Amino acid sequence: MSSIFTKIVNGEIPCYRIAEDENYLAFLDVNPNATGHTLCIPKQEINKIFDMEEDLYLGLMKFSRKVAKAVEKTVPCKRIGLAVVGLEVPHTHVHLIPLHDMDDMRFQRKVSLTKEEFEELTKAIQSNL
C-alpha cells in the first residue's frame, strides 16, 4: 500500500508544493512545528533514509539544502533545523524547521495556519529558490 507521501507525489492528495524535480519533492508540513516547516522527500518510496542508494541520499541532502536556504530567506528564524525521524510515515523524509528555540524541534508544540497563509507562504518560499 502506498504511503501518504507517495499519494502526494502522485497527485492523489493535495499539498503546498515548494520545489520539485525528477527525484525529489518539497512541501509544507500541514501540521507544522513552526511556520515554514517543510518536508523534503524522495519521490521513490523508500522506508528508511539509510536504505537509500548513496547517490539518491546525497541528492536528497543537496535538494534539502537548497530548500532550507529558501525557507531561511523567507521565514524569520535563528536557523533551520533538520531532522530525520521517520517513524510516523514509512517513506523517507527530511524535516526542515525554522527554529527560534529548541522546543521547535520537539514535535510537541504546533502552529496553525489558514489555507490562505499556507498558500502565501508557499509562494514566498518559491520566490526565494
N, C-alpha and C positions, 0 to 999 in steps of 0.2 A: 504494500500500500504506500502511495506517495506521501511524503511529509508535507506539512503545510507550506514549507518553503518551496518545494517542487511545484506545488499548486500555484504559488505566487509566480514562479519563473514561467510556468505555462500559461499564465494569464487567467487561471480559473478563479483566483482570489485577487481582488484589487490590492494595491499598495501605493505608497508615496515613493515612487522611484526617484532616486537621487542620481545614480550613474549606472551604466550597463555597458558591457562589451560582450564578446562572444563567449567568454568563460565565467564572468562574474556579474553579480548584481548587488547594488547597494540601495537600501530603502530605509525609511524612518521606522523605528520601533513604535508600534501603536500603543504600547504600554510602557512609556519611557521612564527611565530613572531621572532624566533631566531633559530639558528642551534641546533637541538636536540629536538625541540618542539614535544612532544609526546602526543597522546591521549590514554586514558585507558577507556574501555567501558565494561559494562556487555554484554554478548552475547545475553541475553534476551532483547528484545526491550521494554524498559520502558521509557516513555517520560520524567518524572521528577525524579530527584535524590531522593527526599524525599517521593516519592511514592514507592520506593523500599522496600522490606521486610528488616527488620533490619539486619539479617544475611548476605544477599546479599550486602547491603550497606557497612557493616563493612568489608566484604570480598573485595569489590572494593577498599576501602581505604588501606587495607593491601597490595593488589596487586599493587596499585599505588605507595605505599611507596617503595616497592621492585624495581619497575621500575625506580622511581625517583633516588634512590641510584645509580643504574647503569648508568643513564644519567649523574648524577653529577660526577661520576668517569671518564666518557668519554669526556664530553664537559667542557672546562674551563669556569667557571662562578662563581659569588659570592654566588649564591644559586639557588635552583629550586623553582620556584613559582608554586602555584597550584590555578587553577580557575575552577569553575563550573558555566557556564553561561547558556548554553542550549537553547538559542533562535534560533540559526542557523540550528540545526538539532534536530528533535524531538525524540532523543534517548540519554539517559543519557550518559554524557562523562566528563571526568576529563582531563583538560589541564595541562600538566607538562611542564613548560617553563624555560629553563636556563636563569637566569637573570644577567644582567650587570648593569642595571638601571631600574627605574620604567616604562620607555617607552616600555620596552619589554613586559609588561603586558597589554598595551593599545589596542592591536589588530589593530593598525593603521600603524605600521612600520613592513614591511615584509622582509624576506630574500629569495633569490633564490638559489636553489641547483640543480646541474645536476643529472641525473639518477644515474650516477656513484658515485657522492658524497652521495646521499641518500643510495645507496647500501653499500658503505664503512662505513657510519655512523651506519647503521643497524647492520652490523657485529660487529663493535666496541662496541656498547652498549650491544649486546647479549653476548659478551665475558666478560662483567663486571657484568652479572647477577649472 
